[in-house]
Amino acid sequence: MKPKAPITASGIEKSREAEKPILLVALGGNALIRKGQEGTVEQQFRNLRITMRQIARLSRRFRIIITHGNGPQVGNLLRQQEACADGPPLPLEILVAQTQGQIGYMIESTLDSEFMALGLGVEPMLVSLISYVVVDEKDPAFRIPTKPIGPVMSGQRARHCGYPVRKTAKGWRRVVVSPRPVTIVEKREIQTLIEMGFIVICCGGGGIPVIREGRSFSGVDAVIDKDLASAKLAEEISVDLFVIATDEAGVYLDYGTKRQRLLQTVSVPQARAYWEAGQFPPGTMGPKVEAAVQFVAETGKTTVIAAIDAIEEAVAGKAGTSFTID
């Protein structure tokens, strides 16, 4: 009989890592740029420290995936290339790829610094992954731009800007085409990296939108909603807990009125009824609620929408709005 191989310390560590539940944290744009800020690089790094400190602590109990928005950043890139008329313009999928690298670097370097500052005694394995997301070329969303990007602008500028705009809850913003995600191209790679113990940063800005052409892919001029892409990824790799971090304490009914009230727990049927009643109009919490409902309905697991400063409390069930199957 062949003797069993000894269990090494590294083998025990890998086994314990594989037993941790998987947490996906979808960071809103306010993780980098807060209300009223110009969005300088210094401000973005400073804001990220608050978020990454929480994620560093959570990594002791979870395997972690981080997704993030890019609305302000990709909007600024569009403005910059429009201001430089003698340079060749770049399509949106290229600008999304640029922001994936930019923000991935900022998140990864800040998280690494927070690990060292906390003295957790662990050298983290971090990776930022350029991510494609398949969309349907027949998606009706290609006919009407709806996704806000870039900074808030005045009504006067909105009237003379020369591109589609929409008035959101925050003010006038540029809008672009935003098809629904069908599948995450790198889902197997992400799953493998998580199983190896990496903290994975991926699907930045909703991912680079592509359509299938036979066995290959072709980029399209669009932006995918980050929360819907995150929900699709969470579903495809069997995430245990999905947290959407935003600039509100959670989901409110009658938002912006004297009657507004925070929902602490809401079932999928209740959320759908609130949606049909018009509680989540365009420019508000709608896409986040839709993403939460999508993940919970498909998996039976929990989604929490919570403030960016309360991610740890949200994971513990002490903050935000929790979505449950019933």
One Martini backbone bead per residue (centre of mass of N, CA, C, O) as a GRO file, in nm:
protein
  326
    1MET     BB    1   0.095   0.037   0.024
    2LYS     BB    2   0.073   0.365  -0.035
    3PRO     BB    3   0.184   0.630   0.107
    4LYS     BB    4   0.100   0.917   0.235
    5ALA     BB    5   0.124   1.233   0.190
    6PRO     BB    6   0.227   1.494   0.336
    7ILE     BB    7   0.112   1.770   0.512
    8THR     BB    8   0.154   2.084   0.445
    9ALA     BB    9   0.137   2.407   0.525
   10SER     BB   10   0.050   2.502   0.241
   11GLY     BB   11  -0.181   2.294   0.215
   12ILE     BB   12  -0.351   2.400   0.449
   13GLU     BB   13  -0.386   2.687   0.344
   14LYS     BB   14  -0.532   2.608   0.080
   15SER     BB   15  -0.769   2.462   0.214
   16ARG     BB   16  -0.874   2.705   0.377
   17GLU     BB   17  -0.918   2.894   0.136
   18ALA     BB   18  -1.133   2.707  -0.012
   19GLU     BB   19  -1.349   2.739   0.238
   20LYS     BB   20  -1.410   3.008   0.163
   21PRO     BB   21  -1.612   3.236   0.090
   22ILE     BB   22  -1.757   3.432  -0.172
   23LEU     BB   23  -1.687   3.778  -0.238
   24LEU     BB   24  -1.868   4.042  -0.400
   25VAL     BB   25  -1.750   4.374  -0.483
   26ALA     BB   26  -1.933   4.659  -0.592
   27LEU     BB   27  -1.802   4.956  -0.703
   28GLY     BB   28  -1.861   5.267  -0.702
   29GLY     BB   29  -1.758   5.579  -0.803
   30ASN     BB   30  -1.733   5.678  -0.490
   31ALA     BB   31  -1.466   5.524  -0.425
   32LEU     BB   32  -1.309   5.772  -0.578
   33ILE     BB   33  -1.559   5.985  -0.612
   34ARG     BB   34  -1.697   6.240  -0.450
   35LYS     BB   35  -1.904   6.460  -0.365
   36GLY     BB   36  -1.765   6.767  -0.492
   37GLN     BB   37  -1.536   6.654  -0.650
   38GLU     BB   38  -1.287   6.660  -0.902
   39GLY     BB   39  -1.095   6.391  -0.929
   40THR     BB   40  -0.829   6.354  -0.833
   41VAL     BB   41  -0.582   6.139  -0.773
   42GLU     BB   42  -0.558   6.199  -0.472
   43GLN     BB   43  -0.855   6.159  -0.403
   44GLN     BB   44  -0.884   5.866  -0.502
   45PHE     BB   45  -0.676   5.737  -0.314
   46ARG     BB   46  -0.803   5.831  -0.048
   47ASN     BB   47  -1.079   5.691  -0.087
   48LEU     BB   48  -0.974   5.395  -0.125
   49ARG     BB   49  -0.868   5.337   0.162
   50ILE     BB   50  -1.141   5.290   0.298
   51THR     BB   51  -1.218   5.039   0.129
   52MET     BB   52  -0.953   4.859   0.143
   53ARG     BB   53  -0.951   4.817   0.447
   54GLN     BB   54  -1.203   4.640   0.452
   55ILE     BB   55  -1.108   4.421   0.250
   56ALA     BB   56  -0.862   4.327   0.405
   57ARG     BB   57  -1.023   4.221   0.648
   58LEU     BB   58  -1.218   4.027   0.486
   59SER     BB   59  -0.991   3.827   0.375
   60ARG     BB   60  -0.991   3.639   0.632
   61ARG     BB   61  -1.305   3.520   0.539
   62PHE     BB   62  -1.257   3.576   0.222
   63ARG     BB   63  -1.309   3.548  -0.105
   64ILE     BB   64  -1.219   3.804  -0.353
   65ILE     BB   65  -1.416   4.028  -0.553
   66ILE     BB   66  -1.359   4.313  -0.774
   67THR     BB   67  -1.566   4.568  -0.879
   68HIS     BB   68  -1.618   4.855  -1.113
   69GLY     BB   69  -1.650   5.167  -1.198
   70ASN     BB   70  -1.624   5.450  -1.482
   71GLY     BB   71  -1.787   5.704  -1.551
   72PRO     BB   72  -1.598   5.950  -1.494
   73GLN     BB   73  -1.347   5.847  -1.651
   74VAL     BB   74  -1.474   5.800  -1.937
   75GLY     BB   75  -1.585   6.086  -1.961
   76ASN     BB   76  -1.309   6.231  -1.952
   77LEU     BB   77  -1.189   6.096  -2.203
   78LEU     BB   78  -1.394   6.210  -2.400
   79ARG     BB   79  -1.332   6.510  -2.345
   80GLN     BB   80  -1.031   6.502  -2.419
   81GLN     BB   81  -1.067   6.407  -2.721
   82GLU     BB   82  -1.255   6.647  -2.801
   83ALA     BB   83  -1.027   6.870  -2.732
   84CYS     BB   84  -0.854   6.686  -2.953
   85ALA     BB   85  -0.911   6.712  -3.284
   86ASP     BB   86  -0.621   6.599  -3.411
   87GLY     BB   87  -0.707   6.331  -3.294
   88PRO     BB   88  -0.787   6.011  -3.284
   89PRO     BB   89  -1.061   5.854  -3.209
   90LEU     BB   90  -1.203   5.657  -2.950
   91PRO     BB   91  -1.371   5.403  -2.859
   92LEU     BB   92  -1.537   5.287  -2.587
   93GLU     BB   93  -1.392   5.010  -2.552
   94ILE     BB   94  -1.112   5.143  -2.518
   95LEU     BB   95  -1.177   5.325  -2.275
   96VAL     BB   96  -1.253   5.095  -2.088
   97ALA     BB   97  -0.978   4.957  -2.094
   98GLN     BB   98  -0.821   5.193  -1.974
   99THR     BB   99  -0.982   5.203  -1.700
  100GLN     BB  100  -0.912   4.923  -1.605
  101GLY     BB  101  -0.612   4.983  -1.568
  102GLN     BB  102  -0.625   5.234  -1.392
  103ILE     BB  103  -0.813   5.126  -1.155
  104GLY     BB  104  -0.669   4.863  -1.098
  105TYR     BB  105  -0.409   4.992  -1.001
  106MET     BB  106  -0.533   5.159  -0.766
  107ILE     BB  107  -0.653   4.923  -0.609
  108GLU     BB  108  -0.407   4.737  -0.580
  109SER     BB  109  -0.209   4.936  -0.442
  110THR     BB  110  -0.394   5.009  -0.201
  111LEU     BB  111  -0.440   4.723  -0.091
  112ASP     BB  112  -0.145   4.656  -0.037
  113SER     BB  113  -0.102   4.887   0.170
  114GLU     BB  114  -0.324   4.789   0.374
  115PHE     BB  115  -0.195   4.524   0.446
  116MET     BB  116   0.061   4.649   0.569
  117ALA     BB  117  -0.079   4.841   0.779
  118LEU     BB  118  -0.230   4.596   0.935
  119GLY     BB  119  -0.047   4.346   0.984
  120LEU     BB  120  -0.149   4.038   0.879
  121GLY     BB  121   0.092   3.843   0.769
  122VAL     BB  122   0.013   3.881   0.456
  123GLU     BB  123   0.079   3.811   0.120
  124PRO     BB  124  -0.086   3.921  -0.130
  125MET     BB  125  -0.288   3.809  -0.405
  126LEU     BB  126  -0.295   4.010  -0.697
  127VAL     BB  127  -0.540   4.089  -0.968
  128SER     BB  128  -0.577   4.241  -1.290
  129LEU     BB  129  -0.853   4.211  -1.526
  130ILE     BB  130  -0.917   4.203  -1.844
  131SER     BB  131  -1.264   4.243  -1.949
  132TYR     BB  132  -1.515   4.063  -2.111
  133VAL     BB  133  -1.852   4.127  -2.253
  134VAL     BB  134  -2.127   3.986  -2.367
  135VAL     BB  135  -2.345   4.091  -2.629
  136ASP     BB  136  -2.639   4.172  -2.803
  137GLU     BB  137  -2.682   4.295  -3.122
  138LYS     BB  138  -3.020   4.296  -3.070
  139ASP     BB  139  -3.032   4.494  -2.862
  140PRO     BB  140  -3.245   4.763  -2.800
  141ALA     BB  141  -3.031   4.955  -2.659
  142PHE     BB  142  -2.890   5.053  -2.933
  143ARG     BB  143  -3.120   5.280  -2.992
  144ILE     BB  144  -3.090   5.392  -2.677
  145PRO     BB  145  -2.953   5.613  -2.476
  146THR     BB  146  -2.895   5.564  -2.095
  147LYS     BB  147  -2.599   5.588  -1.989
  148PRO     BB  148  -2.436   5.750  -1.749
  149ILE     BB  149  -2.164   5.984  -1.800
  150GLY     BB  150  -1.975   6.169  -1.641
  151PRO     BB  151  -2.040   6.477  -1.559
  152VAL     BB  152  -2.210   6.720  -1.432
  153MET     BB  153  -2.434   6.957  -1.589
  154SER     BB  154  -2.562   7.214  -1.719
  155GLY     BB  155  -2.833   7.312  -1.898
  156GLN     BB  156  -2.679   7.481  -2.106
  157ARG     BB  157  -2.469   7.270  -2.188
  158ALA     BB  158  -2.673   7.046  -2.267
  159ARG     BB  159  -2.794   7.213  -2.516
  160HIS     BB  160  -2.469   7.241  -2.655
  161CYS     BB  161  -2.292   6.959  -2.672
  162GLY     BB  162  -2.373   6.731  -2.917
  163TYR     BB  163  -2.502   6.510  -2.722
  164PRO     BB  164  -2.646   6.287  -2.538
  165VAL     BB  165  -2.890   6.360  -2.281
  166ARG     BB  166  -2.977   6.345  -1.918
  167LYS     BB  167  -3.187   6.374  -1.649
  168THR     BB  168  -3.090   6.323  -1.332
  169ALA     BB  169  -3.071   6.316  -0.992
  170LYS     BB  170  -2.785   6.491  -1.033
  171GLY     BB  171  -2.835   6.569  -1.337
  172TRP     BB  172  -2.681   6.648  -1.616
  173ARG     BB  173  -2.597   6.384  -1.861
  174ARG     BB  174  -2.434   6.178  -2.035
  175VAL     BB  175  -2.535   5.935  -2.290
  176VAL     BB  176  -2.522   5.580  -2.355
  177VAL     BB  177  -2.497   5.282  -2.465
  178SER     BB  178  -2.663   4.981  -2.279
  179PRO     BB  179  -2.623   4.669  -2.279
  180ARG     BB  180  -2.672   4.356  -2.187
  181PRO     BB  181  -2.542   4.101  -2.022
  182VAL     BB  182  -2.459   3.759  -2.098
  183THR     BB  183  -2.133   3.714  -2.057
  184ILE     BB  184  -1.827   3.615  -1.915
  185VAL     BB  185  -1.541   3.537  -2.064
  186GLU     BB  186  -1.342   3.509  -1.785
  187LYS     BB  187  -1.474   3.309  -1.572
  188ARG     BB  188  -1.264   3.078  -1.554
  189GLU     BB  189  -1.021   3.248  -1.469
  190ILE     BB  190  -1.148   3.364  -1.213
  191GLN     BB  191  -1.203   3.096  -1.073
  192THR     BB  192  -0.908   3.002  -1.065
  193LEU     BB  193  -0.789   3.241  -0.903
  194ILE     BB  194  -0.963   3.202  -0.652
  195GLU     BB  195  -0.867   2.906  -0.594
  196MET     BB  196  -0.558   3.023  -0.560
  197GLY     BB  197  -0.602   3.310  -0.374
  198PHE     BB  198  -0.698   3.546  -0.527
  199ILE     BB  199  -0.747   3.881  -0.574
  200VAL     BB  200  -1.002   4.005  -0.793
  201ILE     BB  201  -0.991   4.240  -1.062
  202CYS     BB  202  -1.296   4.313  -1.246
  203CYS     BB  203  -1.526   4.436  -1.463
  204GLY     BB  204  -1.463   4.714  -1.547
  205GLY     BB  205  -1.727   4.910  -1.630
  206GLY     BB  206  -1.869   4.616  -1.717
  207GLY     BB  207  -1.681   4.587  -1.939
  208ILE     BB  208  -1.597   4.483  -2.254
  209PRO     BB  209  -1.786   4.516  -2.528
  210VAL     BB  210  -1.905   4.221  -2.702
  211ILE     BB  211  -1.933   4.028  -3.000
  212ARG     BB  212  -2.013   3.759  -3.177
  213GLU     BB  213  -1.789   3.600  -3.441
  214GLY     BB  214  -1.825   3.311  -3.403
  215ARG     BB  215  -1.514   3.250  -3.233
  216SER     BB  216  -1.517   3.555  -3.204
  217PHE     BB  217  -1.456   3.905  -3.129
  218SER     BB  218  -1.633   4.230  -3.112
  219GLY     BB  219  -1.628   4.548  -3.058
  220VAL     BB  220  -1.835   4.801  -2.896
  221ASP     BB  221  -2.014   5.113  -2.876
  222ALA     BB  222  -2.016   5.086  -2.529
  223VAL     BB  223  -2.185   5.046  -2.202
  224ILE     BB  224  -2.186   4.859  -1.911
  225ASP     BB  225  -2.338   4.774  -1.641
  226LYS     BB  226  -2.178   4.699  -1.352
  227ASP     BB  227  -2.401   4.548  -1.183
  228LEU     BB  228  -2.498   4.348  -1.401
  229ALA     BB  229  -2.220   4.220  -1.449
  230SER     BB  230  -2.174   4.131  -1.156
  231ALA     BB  231  -2.421   3.944  -1.136
  232LYS     BB  232  -2.334   3.754  -1.361
  233LEU     BB  233  -2.069   3.666  -1.233
  234ALA     BB  234  -2.183   3.565  -0.961
  235GLU     BB  235  -2.348   3.342  -1.097
  236GLU     BB  236  -2.118   3.191  -1.273
  237ILE     BB  237  -1.921   3.148  -0.988
  238SER     BB  238  -2.069   3.114  -0.712
  239VAL     BB  239  -2.141   3.330  -0.521
  240ASP     BB  240  -2.228   3.397  -0.179
  241LEU     BB  241  -2.177   3.723  -0.179
  242PHE     BB  242  -2.344   4.037  -0.270
  243VAL     BB  243  -2.196   4.366  -0.293
  244ILE     BB  244  -2.331   4.699  -0.319
  245ALA     BB  245  -2.149   4.994  -0.345
  246THR     BB  246  -2.246   5.324  -0.235
  247ASP     BB  247  -2.392   5.665  -0.160
  248GLU     BB  248  -2.589   5.492   0.012
  249ALA     BB  249  -2.740   5.315   0.274
  250GLY     BB  250  -2.959   5.230   0.049
  251VAL     BB  251  -3.291   5.153  -0.003
  252TYR     BB  252  -3.551   5.369  -0.107
  253LEU     BB  253  -3.854   5.500  -0.043
  254ASP     BB  254  -3.941   5.789  -0.165
  255TYR     BB  255  -3.713   5.933  -0.289
  256GLY     BB  256  -3.665   6.277  -0.202
  257THR     BB  257  -3.869   6.278   0.027
  258LYS     BB  258  -4.036   6.302   0.332
  259ARG     BB  259  -4.107   5.972   0.301
  260GLN     BB  260  -3.847   5.852   0.319
  261ARG     BB  261  -3.731   5.499   0.336
  262LEU     BB  262  -3.555   5.239   0.465
  263LEU     BB  263  -3.459   4.932   0.352
  264GLN     BB  264  -3.358   4.632   0.505
  265THR     BB  265  -3.571   4.422   0.379
  266VAL     BB  266  -3.611   4.238   0.060
  267SER     BB  267  -3.788   4.081  -0.164
  268VAL     BB  268  -3.830   3.995  -0.480
  269PRO     BB  269  -4.137   4.054  -0.502
  270GLN     BB  270  -4.122   4.335  -0.371
  271ALA     BB  271  -3.923   4.468  -0.565
  272ARG     BB  272  -4.099   4.433  -0.818
  273ALA     BB  273  -4.337   4.602  -0.711
  274TYR     BB  274  -4.182   4.866  -0.674
  275TRP     BB  275  -4.099   4.895  -0.967
  276GLU     BB  276  -4.389   4.902  -1.092
  277ALA     BB  277  -4.451   5.167  -0.901
  278GLY     BB  278  -4.191   5.369  -0.950
  279GLN     BB  279  -3.939   5.372  -0.730
  280PHE     BB  280  -3.705   5.332  -0.983
  281PRO     BB  281  -3.601   5.556  -1.159
  282PRO     BB  282  -3.416   5.704  -1.366
  283GLY     BB  283  -3.107   5.774  -1.193
  284THR     BB  284  -3.114   5.568  -0.969
  285MET     BB  285  -3.143   5.243  -0.814
  286GLY     BB  286  -3.231   5.048  -1.041
  287PRO     BB  287  -2.978   4.873  -1.137
  288LYS     BB  288  -2.920   4.761  -0.851
  289VAL     BB  289  -3.187   4.621  -0.806
  290GLU     BB  290  -3.176   4.444  -1.057
  291ALA     BB  291  -2.914   4.295  -0.977
  292ALA     BB  292  -3.011   4.180  -0.710
  293VAL     BB  293  -3.254   4.022  -0.820
  294GLN     BB  294  -3.105   3.847  -1.023
  295PHE     BB  295  -2.920   3.692  -0.825
  296VAL     BB  296  -3.134   3.584  -0.626
  297ALA     BB  297  -3.322   3.440  -0.832
  298GLU     BB  298  -3.086   3.243  -0.944
  299THR     BB  299  -2.958   3.144  -0.635
  300GLY     BB  300  -3.081   3.228  -0.331
  301LYS     BB  301  -2.909   3.449  -0.246
  302THR     BB  302  -2.737   3.736  -0.123
  303THR     BB  303  -2.801   4.089  -0.131
  304VAL     BB  304  -2.621   4.407  -0.078
  305ILE     BB  305  -2.706   4.748  -0.025
  306ALA     BB  306  -2.447   4.994   0.042
  307ALA     BB  307  -2.228   5.177   0.184
  308ILE     BB  308  -1.894   5.232   0.132
  309ASP     BB  309  -1.841   5.255   0.461
  310ALA     BB  310  -2.033   4.961   0.510
  311ILE     BB  311  -1.929   4.676   0.422
  312GLU     BB  312  -1.887   4.514   0.682
  313GLU     BB  313  -2.176   4.554   0.791
  314ALA     BB  314  -2.316   4.423   0.549
  315VAL     BB  315  -2.190   4.140   0.581
  316ALA     BB  316  -2.316   4.126   0.888
  317GLY     BB  317  -2.619   4.254   0.868
  318LYS     BB  318  -2.594   4.592   0.975
  319ALA     BB  319  -2.638   4.699   0.671
  320GLY     BB  320  -2.851   4.801   0.457
  321THR     BB  321  -2.998   4.617   0.180
  322SER     BB  322  -3.162   4.311   0.182
  323PHE     BB  323  -3.182   4.041  -0.048
  324THR     BB  324  -3.439   3.799  -0.091
  325ILE     BB  325  -3.630   3.542  -0.210
  326ASP     BB  326  -3.880   3.573   0.048
   0.00000   0.00000   0.00000
